[in-house]
Amino acid sequence: MSDPHSRIIEVAGRSVHVWQAGSGPAVILLHGAGGNLRDFTFRLAPDLTDRYTVIAFDRPGLGLSEGLGRGHDGPAEQAALLSLAAGQLGVGQAVIVGHSYGGAVAMAWALNHPDQAAGIVLLAGATQPWEGRLGAYYRITGSALGGVTAVPLIANLTPRRAALNVIERIFAPDLVPDGYGSHIRPELTLQSSVLRANARQVNDLLEHVTAMAPRYATLDIPVEMIHGSADDTVPLNVHSIPLAAQVPGANLTVLEGVGHMPHHADPMATLDAIDRVATRAGLR
């Protein structure tokens, strides 16, 4: 790790990769499925460091963070570990920012560790039950058999160009920013252990958000949502629109024509949402 802001810390016997920079109130960044904290350090995290202490984590099992193991790595378990990690870093209250799957972890953090979550910002957050099944890729790679057969083949045989094509599909219809593909380091996602952990987490997410959703109305903190109208990975009408009706005082900003990466498509909208939550929470 050549980044001076990046290091591994030990939390409850697990290794957690953290990026920390800046000063001021704390903002914690939680990346989406299959990703790592470098999604945020590409632009958003540095843009916040002039007024916040910015902490980005590799979620358990992804990037360079150690996994929690099959059956123990849902959003609540991830939030519990990262809450301890934040405490070790001296964080009292923080704005928790979650993209995609990270949105479910942010919501679990707010529900289960309310003294630490001053407010939430969701970026295309996956928070609600949905209908239908996930694709065969996740069912196979998330299974015990697929984990020892298909996953090593995918990890060893997937060319870099194919990984970049996946990134382009995630961003669509928006363009991938110049330099993002090399910054995100696709090889981190293509580790066998990461492929297995990610598939398990995605496969189990429906069960977890189904259990959490009835509790959302109990939240009494500022919640901001940024969501693209063209997001077909985590659809706006399935996730953020229902959540806006469930959480008292929640504010939803819809970005017309934007896909699944709103923090890259409209960075200013994301920065503004974080500032609004921090202000409403009394952190600035």
Secondary structure as the mmCIF struct_conf table of DSSP 4:
data_model
#
loop_
_struct_conf.conf_type_id
_struct_conf.id
_struct_conf.beg_label_comp_id
_struct_conf.beg_label_asym_id
_struct_conf.beg_label_seq_id
_struct_conf.end_label_comp_id
_struct_conf.end_label_asym_id
_struct_conf.end_label_seq_id
TURN_TY1_P TURN_TY1_P1 PRO A 4 HIS A 5
STRN STRN1 SER A 6 VAL A 11
TURN_TY1_P TURN_TY1_P2 ALA A 12 GLY A 13
STRN STRN2 ARG A 14 GLY A 22
BEND BEND1 GLY A 24 PRO A 25
STRN STRN3 ALA A 26 LEU A 30
TURN_TY1_P TURN_TY1_P3 ALA A 33 GLY A 34
TURN_TY1_P TURN_TY1_P4 LEU A 37 LEU A 37
HELX_RH_AL_P HELX_RH_AL_P1 ARG A 38 THR A 41
TURN_TY1_P TURN_TY1_P5 PHE A 42 ARG A 43
HELX_RH_AL_P HELX_RH_AL_P2 LEU A 44 LEU A 48
TURN_TY1_P TURN_TY1_P6 THR A 49 ARG A 51
BEND BEND2 TYR A 52 TYR A 52
STRN STRN4 THR A 53 PHE A 57
HELX_LH_PP_P HELX_LH_PP_P1 ASP A 58 ARG A 59
TURN_TY1_P TURN_TY1_P7 PRO A 60 GLY A 61
BEND BEND3 LEU A 62 LEU A 62
TURN_TY1_P TURN_TY1_P8 GLY A 63 LEU A 64
BEND BEND4 SER A 65 SER A 65
HELX_LH_PP_P HELX_LH_PP_P2 GLU A 66 GLY A 67
TURN_TY1_P TURN_TY1_P9 ARG A 70 GLY A 71
BEND BEND5 HIS A 72 HIS A 72
BEND BEND6 GLY A 74 GLY A 74
HELX_RH_AL_P HELX_RH_AL_P3 PRO A 75 GLN A 88
TURN_TY1_P TURN_TY1_P10 LEU A 89 GLY A 90
BEND BEND7 GLY A 92 GLN A 93
STRN STRN5 ALA A 94 HIS A 99
TURN_TY1_P TURN_TY1_P11 SER A 100 SER A 100
HELX_RH_AL_P HELX_RH_AL_P4 TYR A 101 ASN A 112
TURN_TY1_P TURN_TY1_P12 PRO A 114 GLN A 116
STRN STRN6 ALA A 117 LEU A 123
BEND BEND8 ALA A 124 ALA A 124
BEND BEND9 GLN A 128 GLN A 128
BEND BEND10 GLU A 131 GLY A 132
HELX_RH_AL_P HELX_RH_AL_P5 ALA A 136 THR A 141
TURN_TY1_P TURN_TY1_P13 GLY A 142 GLY A 142
BEND BEND11 SER A 143 SER A 143
HELX_RH_AL_P HELX_RH_AL_P6 ALA A 144 VAL A 148
TURN_TY1_P TURN_TY1_P14 THR A 149 THR A 149
HELX_RH_AL_P HELX_RH_AL_P7 ALA A 150 LEU A 157
HELX_RH_AL_P HELX_RH_AL_P8 ARG A 160 PHE A 171
TURN_TY1_P TURN_TY1_P15 ALA A 172 PRO A 173
BEND BEND12 ASP A 174 ASP A 174
HELX_LH_PP_P HELX_LH_PP_P3 LEU A 175 PRO A 177
TURN_TY1_P TURN_TY1_P16 ASP A 178 GLY A 179
HELX_RH_AL_P HELX_RH_AL_P9 TYR A 180 HIS A 183
BEND BEND13 ILE A 184 ILE A 184
HELX_RH_AL_P HELX_RH_AL_P10 PRO A 186 THR A 189
TURN_TY1_P TURN_TY1_P17 LEU A 190 LEU A 190
BEND BEND14 GLN A 191 GLN A 191
HELX_RH_AL_P HELX_RH_AL_P11 SER A 192 MET A 212
HELX_RH_3T_P HELX_RH_3T_P1 ALA A 213 THR A 218
BEND BEND15 ILE A 221 ILE A 221
STRN STRN7 VAL A 223 GLY A 228
TURN_TY1_P TURN_TY1_P18 SER A 229 ALA A 230
BEND BEND16 ASP A 232 VAL A 234
TURN_TY1_P TURN_TY1_P19 LEU A 236 HIS A 239
HELX_RH_AL_P HELX_RH_AL_P12 SER A 240 GLN A 246
BEND BEND17 VAL A 247 VAL A 247
TURN_TY1_P TURN_TY1_P20 PRO A 248 GLY A 249
STRN STRN8 ASN A 251 LEU A 255
TURN_TY1_P TURN_TY1_P21 GLU A 256 GLY A 257
BEND BEND18 HIS A 260 HIS A 260
HELX_RH_AL_P HELX_RH_AL_P13 PRO A 262 ALA A 265
HELX_RH_AL_P HELX_RH_AL_P14 PRO A 267 ARG A 280
TURN_TY1_P TURN_TY1_P22 ALA A 281 GLY A 282
#
